[in-house]
Amino acid sequence: MSIDATHDPALTSWVPGADGHPDFPVQNLPYGIFSIGNGERRPAVAIGDSLLDLQAISGLLPVELHGPTLNALFAMAPERRRALRAKLSELLSVESHRAALAPHIHAQADVTLHLPATIGDYTDFYVGIHHAMNIGKQFRPDSPLLPNYKHVPIGYHGRASSVRPSGVPVVRPKGQRKPPETETPVYAPSARLDYELELGVWIGRGNDLGEAIPIAEAPGHIAGFCLLNDWSARDFQAWEYQPLGPFLAKNFHTSVSPWVITPEALAPFRTAQPPRPEGDPRPLPYLWDEADQASGALGVELHAYLTTAQMRAQGLAPHRLSRGPASNMYWTVAQIVTHHASNGCDLRPGDLLGTGTISAPSEDGFGSLMEISRGGTQPIRLESGEERSFLQDGDEIILRATASAPGFASIGFGECRATILPAR
């Protein structure tokens, strides 16, 4: 991805509040789907605390944008998306366009944001090596990583039907769990509900069934990124995951941030993939590309916050649970895309991939309560005086992320948040 005039840190916008916005300055320009009241769903681009209705100005754009999803935009060739970005940058930064576009600017607070795409399939990976180590140590202290972890990107197929945009509450799931004090399992609400701090990857152009995606071409199949919270019922998971892995512990709800941060917007924030520790195996040739190793990681810092009903009633600020860089991924995004298609699996525009929980090696960067509370044995104490090992009803998790690099305007991902409701 090349750096061009759209990334100029001196670029300003005529839209009030856009300049210096922590998430959506004119250098970002992420896409989403919105509606006003019960009106039709339409494509938009975020600018500051506002958005621009792209369907309303379709005649001014180099590509036609309409309809209730971004699947068609995702399917476009990267060069067409770059042309669209360049035009939007011009329209939103040149004062002479204000009169024509201002009627189609809406405050984000006045609209409803929806899932940006129809998701055909959802796959969650497990590339956060510190998370894998922390979880593995709780069950296998002497051998936390299974033998395949450093050879193959581990993932599982999730449930696309239960992916929801930020703001949609999570109903506490019911399921089978095996408490240590009982001889047989019980069917009951989860008592160990957890969050997972992840990045989401939106697939752009797909591949034909039976055809692989070479790793050098993988970036051209990525339409964008978002924040992703793959909520987890740890007690269900511990009981059911053998021998086939995650099932009901994971498929009840997955939250994503509504704005799609494009690869083009993230071009200035590409960084080298951290080198593998000495002695680690070199990936097989189909997973290795020198260019990907040189710039396949992202200079993005991830944050997770918790607020409880009591904290909100007392006017207390959210409690920061974790902070850490997205570079704590053992496998790059290109590697997981290539591996997903390596057996001939066909990816399609709008498919969603999760990176898996991204944790840092230190406690302040753990990306789940399972890690932070050491499996529930060390509760955290909140500013309200409350304690948490896992999530209680009324708790809200908020995920945020910022991309930054010297000499460029920082951009953000917006928020991915949801509140826990009691089981039904």
Secondary structure, DSSP 8 states (H G I E B T S, - for coil): ----GGG-TT---SSTT-TT-SS--TTT--EEEEESTT---EEEEEETTEEEETTTTGGGSSS---SS-SHHHHHS-HHHHHHHHHHHHHHHH-GGGHHHHGGGEEEGGGSEEE-SS--S-EEEE---HHHHHHHHHHH-TT--S-TTTTTS--EEE--GGGEEETT--EE--EEEE--TT-SS-EEEE-SSEE--EEEEEEE-S---TT----GGGGGGGEEEEEEEEE-EEHHHHHHH-TTT--STTTTT-EEE-SSBB-TTTTGGGEE------TT-----GGG--HHHHHH-EE-EEEEEEEE-HHHHHTT---EEEEEEETT--SS-HHHHHHHHHTTS----TT-EEE------SSGGG--SHHHHTTTTTS-EE-TTS-EESS--TT-EEEEEEEE--TTS--EEEEEEEEEEE---
